[in-house]
Amino acid sequence: MSQSLTLNVSEEVYLQLRRAAEQAGQLPEVLAAQWLSLFTRSVDIDPLEKFIGAFRSGCPDWTDNHDKYIGQSQQDDE
């Protein structure tokens, strides 16, 4: 299912998009949709983010290094 989205961008951004679309043989809106699709697939969504600040861990850098600590814990369990 396809959804509709309207974006307001500066003239400079639109001109760059239009040039890139012309070079690719695409319409600007098609190229923009492709770029957004690629970007949203590459965004790293952290499933633990909702827990940040929810409890005291005694580890002041847990929010920045939780992946490291989880990895270390898994290695310790092996």
mmCIF file as gemmi writes it, N, C-alpha and C atoms, coordinates in Angstrom:
data_model
loop_
_atom_site.group_PDB
_atom_site.id
_atom_site.type_symbol
_atom_site.label_atom_id
_atom_site.label_alt_id
_atom_site.label_comp_id
_atom_site.label_asym_id
_atom_site.label_entity_id
_atom_site.label_seq_id
_atom_site.pdbx_PDB_ins_code
_atom_site.Cartn_x
_atom_site.Cartn_y
_atom_site.Cartn_z
_atom_site.occupancy
_atom_site.B_iso_or_equiv
_atom_site.pdbx_formal_charge
_atom_site.auth_seq_id
_atom_site.auth_asym_id
_atom_site.pdbx_PDB_model_num
ATOM 1 N N . MET Axp A 1 ? 0.846 -1.176 0 1 0 ? 1 A 1
ATOM 2 C CA . MET Axp A 1 ? 0 0 0 1 0 ? 1 A 1
ATOM 3 C C . MET Axp A 1 ? 0.887 1.234 0 1 0 ? 1 A 1
ATOM 4 N N . SER Axp A 2 ? 0.593 2.148 -0.833 1 0 ? 2 A 1
ATOM 5 C CA . SER Axp A 2 ? 1.377 3.366 -0.978 1 0 ? 2 A 1
ATOM 6 C C . SER Axp A 2 ? 0.68 4.521 -0.265 1 0 ? 2 A 1
ATOM 7 N N . GLN Axp A 3 ? 1.467 5.35 0.38 1 0 ? 3 A 1
ATOM 8 C CA . GLN Axp A 3 ? 0.941 6.529 1.082 1 0 ? 3 A 1
ATOM 9 C C . GLN Axp A 3 ? 1.439 7.784 0.376 1 0 ? 3 A 1
ATOM 10 N N . SER Axp A 4 ? 0.77 8.87 0.597 1 0 ? 4 A 1
ATOM 11 C CA . SER Axp A 4 ? 1.135 10.145 -0.003 1 0 ? 4 A 1
ATOM 12 C C . SER Axp A 4 ? 1.807 11.029 1.041 1 0 ? 4 A 1
ATOM 13 N N . LEU Axp A 5 ? 2.812 11.793 0.608 1 0 ? 5 A 1
ATOM 14 C CA . LEU Axp A 5 ? 3.544 12.685 1.493 1 0 ? 5 A 1
ATOM 15 C C . LEU Axp A 5 ? 3.91 13.941 0.717 1 0 ? 5 A 1
ATOM 16 N N . THR Axp A 6 ? 3.696 15.085 1.313 1 0 ? 6 A 1
ATOM 17 C CA . THR Axp A 6 ? 4.083 16.351 0.7 1 0 ? 6 A 1
ATOM 18 C C . THR Axp A 6 ? 5.22 16.937 1.51 1 0 ? 6 A 1
ATOM 19 N N . LEU Axp A 7 ? 6.3 17.29 0.826 1 0 ? 7 A 1
ATOM 20 C CA . LEU Axp A 7 ? 7.461 17.889 1.494 1 0 ? 7 A 1
ATOM 21 C C . LEU Axp A 7 ? 7.671 19.3 0.98 1 0 ? 7 A 1
ATOM 22 N N . ASN Axp A 8 ? 7.974 20.204 1.867 1 0 ? 8 A 1
ATOM 23 C CA . ASN Axp A 8 ? 8.363 21.555 1.486 1 0 ? 8 A 1
ATOM 24 C C . ASN Axp A 8 ? 9.864 21.671 1.697 1 0 ? 8 A 1
ATOM 25 N N . VAL Axp A 9 ? 10.583 21.863 0.608 1 0 ? 9 A 1
ATOM 26 C CA . VAL Axp A 9 ? 12.041 21.977 0.669 1 0 ? 9 A 1
ATOM 27 C C . VAL Axp A 9 ? 12.45 23.305 0.039 1 0 ? 9 A 1
ATOM 28 N N . SER Axp A 10 ? 13.66 23.715 0.36 1 0 ? 10 A 1
ATOM 29 C CA . SER Axp A 10 ? 14.163 24.965 -0.217 1 0 ? 10 A 1
ATOM 30 C C . SER Axp A 10 ? 14.329 24.798 -1.728 1 0 ? 10 A 1
ATOM 31 N N . GLU Axp A 11 ? 14.385 25.913 -2.403 1 0 ? 11 A 1
ATOM 32 C CA . GLU Axp A 11 ? 14.571 25.877 -3.856 1 0 ? 11 A 1
ATOM 33 C C . GLU Axp A 11 ? 15.899 25.203 -4.204 1 0 ? 11 A 1
ATOM 34 N N . GLU Axp A 12 ? 16.927 25.457 -3.411 1 0 ? 12 A 1
ATOM 35 C CA . GLU Axp A 12 ? 18.238 24.846 -3.651 1 0 ? 12 A 1
ATOM 36 C C . GLU Axp A 12 ? 18.159 23.32 -3.571 1 0 ? 12 A 1
ATOM 37 N N . VAL Axp A 13 ? 17.479 22.818 -2.55 1 0 ? 13 A 1
ATOM 38 C CA . VAL Axp A 13 ? 17.329 21.366 -2.399 1 0 ? 13 A 1
ATOM 39 C C . VAL Axp A 13 ? 16.534 20.804 -3.566 1 0 ? 13 A 1
ATOM 40 N N . TYR Axp A 14 ? 15.467 21.474 -3.943 1 0 ? 14 A 1
ATOM 41 C CA . TYR Axp A 14 ? 14.654 20.98 -5.052 1 0 ? 14 A 1
ATOM 42 C C . TYR Axp A 14 ? 15.445 20.961 -6.358 1 0 ? 14 A 1
ATOM 43 N N . LEU Axp A 15 ? 16.226 22.005 -6.611 1 0 ? 15 A 1
ATOM 44 C CA . LEU Axp A 15 ? 17.015 22.045 -7.843 1 0 ? 15 A 1
ATOM 45 C C . LEU Axp A 15 ? 18.034 20.905 -7.881 1 0 ? 15 A 1
ATOM 46 N N . GLN Axp A 16 ? 18.671 20.631 -6.748 1 0 ? 16 A 1
ATOM 47 C CA . GLN Axp A 16 ? 19.624 19.511 -6.685 1 0 ? 16 A 1
ATOM 48 C C . GLN Axp A 16 ? 18.898 18.187 -6.93 1 0 ? 16 A 1
ATOM 49 N N . LEU Axp A 17 ? 17.746 18.032 -6.323 1 0 ? 17 A 1
ATOM 50 C CA . LEU Axp A 17 ? 16.957 16.822 -6.521 1 0 ? 17 A 1
ATOM 51 C C . LEU Axp A 17 ? 16.543 16.68 -7.982 1 0 ? 17 A 1
ATOM 52 N N . ARG Axp A 18 ? 16.105 17.768 -8.576 1 0 ? 18 A 1
ATOM 53 C CA . ARG Axp A 18 ? 15.678 17.732 -9.978 1 0 ? 18 A 1
ATOM 54 C C . ARG Axp A 18 ? 16.838 17.366 -10.895 1 0 ? 18 A 1
ATOM 55 N N . ARG Axp A 19 ? 18.015 17.927 -10.626 1 0 ? 19 A 1
ATOM 56 C CA . ARG Axp A 19 ? 19.199 17.585 -11.44 1 0 ? 19 A 1
ATOM 57 C C . ARG Axp A 19 ? 19.557 16.107 -11.306 1 0 ? 19 A 1
ATOM 58 N N . ALA Axp A 20 ? 19.542 15.617 -10.075 1 0 ? 20 A 1
ATOM 59 C CA . ALA Axp A 20 ? 19.858 14.206 -9.844 1 0 ? 20 A 1
ATOM 60 C C . ALA Axp A 20 ? 18.821 13.308 -10.515 1 0 ? 20 A 1
ATOM 61 N N . ALA Axp A 21 ? 17.561 13.705 -10.453 1 0 ? 21 A 1
ATOM 62 C CA . ALA Axp A 21 ? 16.497 12.922 -11.075 1 0 ? 21 A 1
ATOM 63 C C . ALA Axp A 21 ? 16.655 12.901 -12.59 1 0 ? 21 A 1
ATOM 64 N N . GLU Axp A 22 ? 17.003 14.032 -13.181 1 0 ? 22 A 1
ATOM 65 C CA . GLU Axp A 22 ? 17.22 14.084 -14.631 1 0 ? 22 A 1
ATOM 66 C C . GLU Axp A 22 ? 18.357 13.159 -15.036 1 0 ? 22 A 1
ATOM 67 N N . GLN Axp A 23 ? 19.437 13.175 -14.271 1 0 ? 23 A 1
ATOM 68 C CA . GLN Axp A 23 ? 20.577 12.302 -14.572 1 0 ? 23 A 1
ATOM 69 C C . GLN Axp A 23 ? 20.201 10.832 -14.457 1 0 ? 23 A 1
ATOM 70 N N . ALA Axp A 24 ? 19.295 10.51 -13.532 1 0 ? 24 A 1
ATOM 71 C CA . ALA Axp A 24 ? 18.872 9.127 -13.326 1 0 ? 24 A 1
ATOM 72 C C . ALA Axp A 24 ? 17.702 8.742 -14.232 1 0 ? 24 A 1
ATOM 73 N N . GLY Axp A 25 ? 17.179 9.71 -14.983 1 0 ? 25 A 1
ATOM 74 C CA . GLY Axp A 25 ? 16.029 9.432 -15.842 1 0 ? 25 A 1
ATOM 75 C C . GLY Axp A 25 ? 14.756 9.186 -15.051 1 0 ? 25 A 1
ATOM 76 N N . GLN Axp A 26 ? 14.63 9.849 -13.902 1 0 ? 26 A 1
ATOM 77 C CA . GLN Axp A 26 ? 13.481 9.671 -13.012 1 0 ? 26 A 1
ATOM 78 C C . GLN Axp A 26 ? 12.79 11.016 -12.798 1 0 ? 26 A 1
ATOM 79 N N . LEU Axp A 27 ? 11.585 10.949 -12.305 1 0 ? 27 A 1
ATOM 80 C CA . LEU Axp A 27 ? 10.91 12.155 -11.834 1 0 ? 27 A 1
ATOM 81 C C . LEU Axp A 27 ? 11.467 12.492 -10.45 1 0 ? 27 A 1
ATOM 82 N N . PRO Axp A 28 ? 11.546 13.78 -10.095 1 0 ? 28 A 1
ATOM 83 C CA . PRO Axp A 28 ? 12.083 14.149 -8.781 1 0 ? 28 A 1
ATOM 84 C C . PRO Axp A 28 ? 11.35 13.462 -7.628 1 0 ? 28 A 1
ATOM 85 N N . GLU Axp A 29 ? 10.022 13.359 -7.718 1 0 ? 29 A 1
ATOM 86 C CA . GLU Axp A 29 ? 9.288 12.734 -6.618 1 0 ? 29 A 1
ATOM 87 C C . GLU Axp A 29 ? 9.565 11.228 -6.516 1 0 ? 29 A 1
ATOM 88 N N . VAL Axp A 30 ? 9.833 10.589 -7.638 1 0 ? 30 A 1
ATOM 89 C CA . VAL Axp A 30 ? 10.172 9.16 -7.615 1 0 ? 30 A 1
ATOM 90 C C . VAL Axp A 30 ? 11.545 8.96 -6.973 1 0 ? 30 A 1
ATOM 91 N N . LEU Axp A 31 ? 12.496 9.79 -7.367 1 0 ? 31 A 1
ATOM 92 C CA . LEU Axp A 31 ? 13.838 9.694 -6.791 1 0 ? 31 A 1
ATOM 93 C C . LEU Axp A 31 ? 13.816 10.013 -5.303 1 0 ? 31 A 1
ATOM 94 N N . ALA Axp A 32 ? 13.069 11.022 -4.902 1 0 ? 32 A 1
ATOM 95 C CA . ALA Axp A 32 ? 12.966 11.376 -3.476 1 0 ? 32 A 1
ATOM 96 C C . ALA Axp A 32 ? 12.374 10.213 -2.686 1 0 ? 32 A 1
ATOM 97 N N . ALA Axp A 33 ? 11.355 9.555 -3.22 1 0 ? 33 A 1
ATOM 98 C CA . ALA Axp A 33 ? 10.747 8.411 -2.546 1 0 ? 33 A 1
ATOM 99 C C . ALA Axp A 33 ? 11.748 7.265 -2.424 1 0 ? 33 A 1
ATOM 100 N N . GLN Axp A 34 ? 12.551 7.037 -3.468 1 0 ? 34 A 1
ATOM 101 C CA . GLN Axp A 34 ? 13.573 5.993 -3.413 1 0 ? 34 A 1
ATOM 102 C C . GLN Axp A 34 ? 14.61 6.313 -2.341 1 0 ? 34 A 1
ATOM 103 N N . TRP Axp A 35 ? 15.046 7.563 -2.291 1 0 ? 35 A 1
ATOM 104 C CA . TRP Axp A 35 ? 16.044 7.967 -1.284 1 0 ? 35 A 1
ATOM 105 C C . TRP Axp A 35 ? 15.493 7.814 0.119 1 0 ? 35 A 1
ATOM 106 N N . LEU Axp A 36 ? 14.251 8.232 0.335 1 0 ? 36 A 1
ATOM 107 C CA . LEU Axp A 36 ? 13.634 8.091 1.66 1 0 ? 36 A 1
ATOM 108 C C . LEU Axp A 36 ? 13.516 6.624 2.051 1 0 ? 36 A 1
ATOM 109 N N . SER Axp A 37 ? 13.177 5.785 1.101 1 0 ? 37 A 1
ATOM 110 C CA . SER Axp A 37 ? 13.064 4.357 1.365 1 0 ? 37 A 1
ATOM 111 C C . SER Axp A 37 ? 14.419 3.777 1.777 1 0 ? 37 A 1
ATOM 112 N N . LEU Axp A 38 ? 15.472 4.138 1.049 1 0 ? 38 A 1
ATOM 113 C CA . LEU Axp A 38 ? 16.813 3.662 1.403 1 0 ? 38 A 1
ATOM 114 C C . LEU Axp A 38 ? 17.235 4.163 2.772 1 0 ? 38 A 1
ATOM 115 N N . PHE Axp A 39 ? 16.963 5.431 3.054 1 0 ? 39 A 1
ATOM 116 C CA . PHE Axp A 39 ? 17.348 6.006 4.337 1 0 ? 39 A 1
ATOM 117 C C . PHE Axp A 39 ? 16.629 5.332 5.497 1 0 ? 39 A 1
ATOM 118 N N . THR Axp A 40 ? 15.327 5.133 5.353 1 0 ? 40 A 1
ATOM 119 C CA . THR Axp A 40 ? 14.569 4.553 6.463 1 0 ? 40 A 1
ATOM 120 C C . THR Axp A 40 ? 14.973 3.11 6.728 1 0 ? 40 A 1
ATOM 121 N N . ARG Axp A 41 ? 15.449 2.403 5.709 1 0 ? 41 A 1
ATOM 122 C CA . ARG Axp A 41 ? 15.933 1.032 5.931 1 0 ? 41 A 1
ATOM 123 C C . ARG Axp A 41 ? 17.287 1.018 6.616 1 0 ? 41 A 1
ATOM 124 N N . SER Axp A 42 ? 18.042 2.109 6.471 1 0 ? 42 A 1
ATOM 125 C CA . SER Axp A 42 ? 19.385 2.134 7.038 1 0 ? 42 A 1
ATOM 126 C C . SER Axp A 42 ? 19.434 2.723 8.447 1 0 ? 42 A 1
ATOM 127 N N . VAL Axp A 43 ? 18.33 3.301 8.901 1 0 ? 43 A 1
ATOM 128 C CA . VAL Axp A 43 ? 18.295 3.888 10.239 1 0 ? 43 A 1
ATOM 129 C C . VAL Axp A 43 ? 18.387 2.778 11.28 1 0 ? 43 A 1
ATOM 130 N N . ASP Axp A 44 ? 19.305 2.943 12.215 1 0 ? 44 A 1
ATOM 131 C CA . ASP Axp A 44 ? 19.5 1.952 13.264 1 0 ? 44 A 1
ATOM 132 C C . ASP Axp A 44 ? 18.58 2.282 14.428 1 0 ? 44 A 1
ATOM 133 N N . ILE Axp A 45 ? 17.514 1.517 14.568 1 0 ? 45 A 1
ATOM 134 C CA . ILE Axp A 45 ? 16.577 1.734 15.66 1 0 ? 45 A 1
ATOM 135 C C . ILE Axp A 45 ? 16.986 0.83 16.808 1 0 ? 45 A 1
ATOM 136 N N . ASP Axp A 46 ? 17.266 1.425 17.933 1 0 ? 46 A 1
ATOM 137 C CA . ASP Axp A 46 ? 17.736 0.689 19.102 1 0 ? 46 A 1
ATOM 138 C C . ASP Axp A 46 ? 16.544 0.232 19.927 1 0 ? 46 A 1
ATOM 139 N N . PRO Axp A 47 ? 16.325 -1.08 20.039 1 0 ? 47 A 1
ATOM 140 C CA . PRO Axp A 47 ? 15.168 -1.559 20.792 1 0 ? 47 A 1
ATOM 141 C C . PRO Axp A 47 ? 15.24 -1.271 22.292 1 0 ? 47 A 1
ATOM 142 N N . LEU Axp A 48 ? 16.417 -0.947 22.798 1 0 ? 48 A 1
ATOM 143 C CA . LEU Axp A 48 ? 16.556 -0.651 24.23 1 0 ? 48 A 1
ATOM 144 C C . LEU Axp A 48 ? 16.362 0.828 24.55 1 0 ? 48 A 1
ATOM 145 N N . GLU Axp A 49 ? 16.218 1.653 23.527 1 0 ? 49 A 1
ATOM 146 C CA . GLU Axp A 49 ? 16.118 3.1 23.744 1 0 ? 49 A 1
ATOM 147 C C . GLU Axp A 49 ? 14.967 3.468 24.676 1 0 ? 49 A 1
ATOM 148 N N . LYS Axp A 50 ? 13.853 2.743 24.604 1 0 ? 50 A 1
ATOM 149 C CA . LYS Axp A 50 ? 12.71 3.086 25.45 1 0 ? 50 A 1
ATOM 150 C C . LYS Axp A 50 ? 12.993 2.874 26.933 1 0 ? 50 A 1
ATOM 151 N N . PHE Axp A 51 ? 14.05 2.111 27.256 1 0 ? 51 A 1
ATOM 152 C CA . PHE Axp A 51 ? 14.384 1.85 28.655 1 0 ? 51 A 1
ATOM 153 C C . PHE Axp A 51 ? 15.42 2.824 29.224 1 0 ? 51 A 1
ATOM 154 N N . ILE Axp A 52 ? 16.022 3.634 28.352 1 0 ? 52 A 1
ATOM 155 C CA . ILE Axp A 52 ? 17.051 4.566 28.81 1 0 ? 52 A 1
ATOM 156 C C . ILE Axp A 52 ? 16.424 5.555 29.799 1 0 ? 52 A 1
ATOM 157 N N . GLY Axp A 53 ? 16.997 5.614 30.988 1 0 ? 53 A 1
ATOM 158 C CA . GLY Axp A 53 ? 16.506 6.493 32.036 1 0 ? 53 A 1
ATOM 159 C C . GLY Axp A 53 ? 15.382 5.906 32.866 1 0 ? 53 A 1
ATOM 160 N N . ALA Axp A 54 ? 14.971 4.677 32.576 1 0 ? 54 A 1
ATOM 161 C CA . ALA Axp A 54 ? 13.855 4.064 33.285 1 0 ? 54 A 1
ATOM 162 C C . ALA Axp A 54 ? 14.255 3.499 34.639 1 0 ? 54 A 1
ATOM 163 N N . PHE Axp A 55 ? 15.536 3.212 34.827 1 0 ? 55 A 1
ATOM 164 C CA . PHE Axp A 55 ? 15.991 2.643 36.098 1 0 ? 55 A 1
ATOM 165 C C . PHE Axp A 55 ? 17.454 2.995 36.318 1 0 ? 55 A 1
ATOM 166 N N . ARG Axp A 56 ? 17.895 2.864 37.564 1 0 ? 56 A 1
ATOM 167 C CA . ARG Axp A 56 ? 19.288 3.128 37.902 1 0 ? 56 A 1
ATOM 168 C C . ARG Axp A 56 ? 20.108 1.875 37.612 1 0 ? 56 A 1
ATOM 169 N N . SER Axp A 57 ? 21.192 2.069 36.89 1 0 ? 57 A 1
ATOM 170 C CA . SER Axp A 57 ? 22.034 0.929 36.549 1 0 ? 57 A 1
ATOM 171 C C . SER Axp A 57 ? 23.336 0.935 37.332 1 0 ? 57 A 1
ATOM 172 N N . GLY Axp A 58 ? 23.685 2.087 37.921 1 0 ? 58 A 1
ATOM 173 C CA . GLY Axp A 58 ? 24.971 2.192 38.596 1 0 ? 58 A 1
ATOM 174 C C . GLY Axp A 58 ? 26.123 2.321 37.608 1 0 ? 58 A 1
ATOM 175 N N . CYS Axp A 59 ? 25.776 2.475 36.355 1 0 ? 59 A 1
ATOM 176 C CA . CYS Axp A 59 ? 26.779 2.587 35.293 1 0 ? 59 A 1
ATOM 177 C C . CYS Axp A 59 ? 26.497 3.887 34.539 1 0 ? 59 A 1
ATOM 178 N N . PRO Axp A 60 ? 27.298 4.929 34.767 1 0 ? 60 A 1
ATOM 179 C CA . PRO Axp A 60 ? 26.969 6.244 34.223 1 0 ? 60 A 1
ATOM 180 C C . PRO Axp A 60 ? 26.999 6.333 32.691 1 0 ? 60 A 1
ATOM 181 N N . ASP Axp A 61 ? 27.713 5.423 32.028 1 0 ? 61 A 1
ATOM 182 C CA . ASP Axp A 61 ? 27.778 5.51 30.566 1 0 ? 61 A 1
ATOM 183 C C . ASP Axp A 61 ? 26.934 4.43 29.876 1 0 ? 61 A 1
ATOM 184 N N . TRP Axp A 62 ? 25.977 3.869 30.609 1 0 ? 62 A 1
ATOM 185 C CA . TRP Axp A 62 ? 25.151 2.791 30.069 1 0 ? 62 A 1
ATOM 186 C C . TRP Axp A 62 ? 24.402 3.222 28.816 1 0 ? 62 A 1
ATOM 187 N N . THR Axp A 63 ? 23.883 4.439 28.796 1 0 ? 63 A 1
ATOM 188 C CA . THR Axp A 63 ? 23.104 4.877 27.635 1 0 ? 63 A 1
ATOM 189 C C . THR Axp A 63 ? 23.935 4.892 26.361 1 0 ? 63 A 1
ATOM 190 N N . ASP Axp A 64 ? 25.205 5.241 26.473 1 0 ? 64 A 1
ATOM 191 C CA . ASP Axp A 64 ? 26.063 5.299 25.291 1 0 ? 64 A 1
ATOM 192 C C . ASP Axp A 64 ? 26.697 3.958 24.951 1 0 ? 64 A 1
ATOM 193 N N . ASN Axp A 65 ? 26.888 3.099 25.954 1 0 ? 65 A 1
ATOM 194 C CA . ASN Axp A 65 ? 27.654 1.87 25.732 1 0 ? 65 A 1
ATOM 195 C C . ASN Axp A 65 ? 26.892 0.591 26.044 1 0 ? 65 A 1
ATOM 196 N N . HIS Axp A 66 ? 25.558 0.637 26.063 1 0 ? 66 A 1
ATOM 197 C CA . HIS Axp A 66 ? 24.803 -0.556 26.445 1 0 ? 66 A 1
ATOM 198 C C . HIS Axp A 66 ? 25.045 -1.745 25.522 1 0 ? 66 A 1
ATOM 199 N N . ASP Axp A 67 ? 25.244 -1.494 24.222 1 0 ? 67 A 1
ATOM 200 C CA . ASP Axp A 67 ? 25.526 -2.612 23.308 1 0 ? 67 A 1
ATOM 201 C C . ASP Axp A 67 ? 26.826 -3.313 23.695 1 0 ? 67 A 1
ATOM 202 N N . LYS Axp A 68 ? 27.819 -2.52 24.062 1 0 ? 68 A 1
ATOM 203 C CA . LYS Axp A 68 ? 29.107 -3.075 24.49 1 0 ? 68 A 1
ATOM 204 C C . LYS Axp A 68 ? 28.929 -3.944 25.736 1 0 ? 68 A 1
ATOM 205 N N . TYR Axp A 69 ? 28.182 -3.431 26.711 1 0 ? 69 A 1
ATOM 206 C CA . TYR Axp A 69 ? 27.98 -4.169 27.959 1 0 ? 69 A 1
ATOM 207 C C . TYR Axp A 69 ? 27.17 -5.452 27.74 1 0 ? 69 A 1
ATOM 208 N N . ILE Axp A 70 ? 26.18 -5.389 26.884 1 0 ? 70 A 1
ATOM 209 C CA . ILE Axp A 70 ? 25.394 -6.583 26.574 1 0 ? 70 A 1
ATOM 210 C C . ILE Axp A 70 ? 26.285 -7.618 25.897 1 0 ? 70 A 1
ATOM 211 N N . GLY Axp A 71 ? 27.117 -7.174 24.965 1 0 ? 71 A 1
ATOM 212 C CA . GLY Axp A 71 ? 28.047 -8.087 24.298 1 0 ? 71 A 1
ATOM 213 C C . GLY Axp A 71 ? 29.009 -8.723 25.276 1 0 ? 71 A 1
ATOM 214 N N . GLN Axp A 72 ? 29.535 -7.918 26.216 1 0 ? 72 A 1
ATOM 215 C CA . GLN Axp A 72 ? 30.444 -8.464 27.227 1 0 ? 72 A 1
ATOM 216 C C . GLN Axp A 72 ? 29.724 -9.486 28.091 1 0 ? 72 A 1
ATOM 217 N N . SER Axp A 73 ? 28.483 -9.209 28.456 1 0 ? 73 A 1
ATOM 218 C CA . SER Axp A 73 ? 27.71 -10.14 29.281 1 0 ? 73 A 1
ATOM 219 C C . SER Axp A 73 ? 27.486 -11.454 28.554 1 0 ? 73 A 1
ATOM 220 N N . GLN Axp A 74 ? 27.219 -11.383 27.271 1 0 ? 74 A 1
ATOM 221 C CA . GLN Axp A 74 ? 27.014 -12.603 26.489 1 0 ? 74 A 1
ATOM 222 C C . GLN Axp A 74 ? 28.302 -13.411 26.397 1 0 ? 74 A 1
ATOM 223 N N . GLN Axp A 75 ? 29.431 -12.731 26.235 1 0 ? 75 A 1
ATOM 224 C CA . GLN Axp A 75 ? 30.717 -13.422 26.183 1 0 ? 75 A 1
ATOM 225 C C . GLN Axp A 75 ? 31.019 -14.098 27.529 1 0 ? 75 A 1
ATOM 226 N N . ASP Axp A 76 ? 30.679 -13.413 28.615 1 0 ? 76 A 1
ATOM 227 C CA . ASP Axp A 76 ? 30.91 -13.976 29.954 1 0 ? 76 A 1
ATOM 228 C C . ASP Axp A 76 ? 30.078 -15.229 30.178 1 0 ? 76 A 1
ATOM 229 N N . ASP Axp A 77 ? 28.877 -15.276 29.565 1 0 ? 77 A 1
ATOM 230 C CA . ASP Axp A 77 ? 27.993 -16.426 29.732 1 0 ? 77 A 1
ATOM 231 C C . ASP Axp A 77 ? 28.443 -17.649 28.947 1 0 ? 77 A 1
ATOM 232 N N . GLU Axp A 78 ? 29.294 -17.438 27.932 1 0 ? 78 A 1
ATOM 233 C CA . GLU Axp A 78 ? 29.722 -18.555 27.086 1 0 ? 78 A 1
ATOM 234 C C . GLU Axp A 78 ? 30.786 -19.395 27.718 1 0 ? 78 A 1
